[in-house]
Amino acid sequence: MKTALISFTENGRKLTGKIEGDRFCFEKHSDPQAVSFSDIKTLTGELFQSYEALVFVCAAGIAVRAVAPCIRSKLTDPAVIVADDNGKFVIPLLSGHIGGANALARKVASILGAVPVITTATDSHGLFSPDMFAKSNGLVICDMQAAKSVAAAVVNGERVGFCCRYPHSAVPAELTETAGGRIGICVSGSADEKPFDLTLNLMPANLVAGIGCKKGTACETVTKHILSVFAENGLDIRRLAGIATIDIKSGEPGLRELCDNFGLPLKTYTAEELMSVPGEFAHSEFVEKVTGSDNVCERAAVCGGGRLTVPKTAGNGVTAAVAELPVFIDLERSGE
């Protein structure tokens, strides 16, 4: 987790030296290994956009006022925690579950010998947390309001239904494995499956799109083709976990831009690796002559261990195929 460590005092400066991350110290109490600052609001605005976690070593009020203008959504905001400059307490302030602030607070507290002060209801009661469960299993939360309703039901002692279309571990006491009732969680490949009156849909991000394209193909063209392939096959684009192609396409600006836009990794394979993948794939002598592999998109899609679910689809100089990676849902994962 890319972490910024922000301190204001001499004690705070010393404490940040014990924690892994990039250090930012107030100019009167800085050192050569840290970036000094004078304006906390300006600094926080910059760090909020570029770091996954912000650790303030100061009074909680200072940290709250610094981040307040930047807060947008628990789905996108970085983890924010605060520690006092005596190193006694560590408190997650923002993005406790999805952003990982609770887990980071426990880690920092362990390093400093401090007490982690966790205030989220499910954690303080030691109960199942739907958003932590989703995060630790790589599941897409389709409706945050539904997630809040499920969490509230758990805290209030209501038994929550659980319906899962994938292999999974034992269901915790707060859930009951059924497909009906007032409120429940449905883990499947579709956000439209509603087995409960109030359904929290969680989808695995386990689809890999294999891509082949002509040199210089624009990002817009590749993106449009992928969106079309997903829509025509009833696949939710939020399940897209990565883009795969042959190594000679690794520098394609259109593919690079696509991955940046979606926040996805670009995985590349040599022609030899692609040709060694077992299975039946579409064959092109022209593609084999140019690249060394008789098929790029299908072979690249399955090269990471997936199962081909959408075969080669071509259009506007782009070929795409989709593979689905295996999923096991672990209800005991805490995300820490």
N, C-alpha and C positions, 0 to 999 in steps of 0.2 A: 504494500500500500504506500503510495507516494505521500509522504507526510511532511508538513511544515510545522516547525516548533517555534513558538513565538513567546518571547520573555521581555520583561520590563525592568527587573531588578537584578542585583548582583547574585542573590540566591537563585533567582529564576534562571539566570544565565548558566550557573553551575549545574542546575538540574537538567537543562536541555542537553548538556554534554553527555548525559547518561543514556539518552534515548536516541534511537536510530531515526534519522531524518535530516531535512535541511533546516538549519538554524537561522532565525531572524531575531536579533536583539536590539532593544532600544539603544540609541546611539550613546547614551551616557554609561551603559553597561554592556559593551560589546567586546568582541575579540577578533583576531585575524581569521578565525575559522567560521565566522558568522557574517551574515549580511546585516548591516546596521540600518535602522529606520528611525524616522522622526514622526511620521503621520500614520497612526494605526488604521484609520479608516481607508486611506488609499492603499496601504499594504494589504489589508484584508480583502478589499475588492479585487485585487490582482490575484491573490493566493486562492480565493474562493473558486475562481474559474479554472485554475491549473493544477490544483492538488486534490487528492482523494481524501485527505484528512488534515485537519488543523488542530494542533494541540497548543492551547494557551496556558502559560504558567503565570497566573495573575488572579485578581479578584474576578469572581464569576460575572459581576455586573459589567466589567470592562469588556469581557469576551462577548456577552450578550449584545451590548450596544454596538460592538464592532461588526458582528455578523448580521445584525437585524436587517439592514438595508439590502443584504444580498440573498436572503432566504427566498426560495421559489417553491421547491417541492421535495418531499422526502424521497422521491424516486431519483432525483438528480443532485440534490445538495450533498456536499461532502460531509464526512463525519466530523463533528466538532466536539472536543472535550476540553475541560479546564482542570488544572491542578493548582493548588495553592503553592506559593513559593517556599513553603517549609516542607513540601512533599508529604503532607499528611493525608490529603484526600484527592481523589480523581473522579470527576463527574462528567458523564456524557451529557451534552446539551442538545445535540441535533443529530438526526439520522442514526438513532440507536441500533436499530435492527438492520434495515436494508443497507445503510451506509457503513455499518460495522463499528459504530461508535462504542457500543457496549463492550464488544470484544476487545477493541483497542484500549478502552479504559481499564479493563482487567489486566491487560498486558502491561500497560504503563505503570499501573499500581504495583504489579509484581516487581517490576524493575526498581521502582523507587521505595518499595517497602511501605506503600500507602494503602489506604482503604478505598476500594472502588465503591462509589455511591450510585447504584443503579436504580432508577426510579420508574422505568416502564412497568406497567401493571403485571404483565405476564411473567416478567423476570422476577419482580419482587415477591410474587406468589409462587414462583417455581412452576409455572404452568406452560403448556404448549403455546408457542407463538406462531401464528400463521405466516407472518412476513419473514421471520427468521427461518422457518421451515422452508419457505419458498426460496429464499436467498441461498441457503446452504445446499439445496438440491438443484440449483440452476433453473428454477421455474419462473415463468413470467406471470406476474400478478395482473390479471385482466381488469380488475376493478378495485381500487384502493378503498372505496367506501364499503364494499362488501368485506374486504379484509378487516377493516375496523369493526364492522358488525360481528364478524366471527370472533375476533379477539375479545370484544365486550361480552359475547355470549360465554366464552370460556371463563373469563374472570368472574362472571355472575353465576357460574356453576351449572350452566345449561349444557346438556350433552349435544355435541355438534356431530352431524353426520359426515361420513367420509366415503367417497367413491373414487376409485383409482383404476385406470385402464392399463397400468403398468405393474410389473412385479414390485413388491414393496415389503418392508420389514413390518414387525408387529405394530399394531395401532395403539397409541397411548390411551390412558384412561379417560382423557378429556374428549376423545372421539369415539364414535361407534360406526362400524363398517356397515353401511346401508345405502340405499339409493332412493331416499324419500324422507320427507319431514320438513320442518319449518326452515332450518338453516343447516348448511353443510358446505363441505369442500369437494370439488370435483377436479381431479387431476387427469387431464386428457389432452388430445391434440387439437381440441376445438373450444373456442370461447362461447359457442352457442349451445353447448350441452348443459341443460339445466335440470338436474334430477331433484333439486330441492326448491322450496318456495323462494328462498334467498340463497343463491349459489355463488360461492367464491370460486371462480374458474382459475386454475393454475395450469399453464402449459409448459412443457419442457422445451428449452431452446436447444434442440438437438438435430437441426437440419443443416446440412452442408450443401452449398450450391457449387457444383463444378462448372467452370466457365472456360470457353474457348472463344477467342475473338481475333479479328483482323488487327494488324498493327495500327495504332493510332485511334482506335475506336473510342469515342467520347464516353465519359462517365454517364451522361444522360441516356445514351443509347443502351448501355449495359444495364443500367438501373431499370429502365422501362421494360426491357426484356425479362429481367428477373421478376419484377412485380407482376408481369403478365403471366409468366409460368406459374407463379404461386397462386394467383387468383383463379386461373383456369383449372387448377388441380385442387382447389378448395383448401389451400394451405395458408395459414396465418403467417404473414411476413415477420411477425415478432418472434417466431420460432427459429429464424435464421441465425445460426451460430458461427458461421465462417464461410469464406470463399476459398475455393481450391482451384489450382490450375497447374500448368507445366512450368518448369523453372525458367524457360526462355521468355515467359511472359511476366516475370516477376517485376520488371521495371515499367510495365504499361501504366501510363499516367491515369487512364480511365479506371483501371482496376484499383489502383492505389487510392484514388479519390473516392471511389465507391466504398472501400473499406473504412476510410476516415469518416465519411458521412454517416455510416451505420455503426461505427465503433466496433468493427469486426476484424479478426486476424485474417491475413492472406497467407494461405498455406500453399507451398509450391513443391512439386515433385519432378524428378528427372524422368526422361523418357523410359529409362530402364525400370524405374520404380513403377511407373504407370503400366508398362507392359507386363510386369510380374504379378499384377492383381488378378486373382482368379475370378472367372465369371464370363458371361456372354455379353458382349458389348457391340454396339454399332461399329462397322469397320469402314474406314476411308483410306484408300491407297494414297490419295493426294495429301491428306493430313499426315500420314505416316512418312511420306517422302519429305515433307517440310519439317516435321517436328521429331520424327523418330518413334512416334507412338501413333497407332492406328485410330485412336480416339482420345481426346483430351478431356472433355467435360464429364462423361460418365465415369471414366477411370479415376479422374481426380476426385470426383465426389465421393467415391467409395474407398479411396486410398487410405483414409484415416480410420477405417474399420466400420463404415456404415453399410447399410443395405440400400441398393438402388430402388427408389420408389417412384421417381419421375425420369423416364428415359430422355435421351437427347432431343432437344427442341431447338430449332434454328430460326433465326430471323434477324434481318438488318446487320449481317456480318457477325452475329453473336450466336454461340451455341451454349445451352445450359442444361444441366441435369441436376437432380436433387437426390441426396442419400440421407437416410435417417439413422442416427447413431443409437445404439442400445441404451435403455434407461432402466435404472433401478432406483426406486424411491425409498430413501432411508428416513424414517420418521423420528429417529433418535439423534440425527445430526443437530448440533446446536449452532453451527456456523462459526465456532471459535477455534 
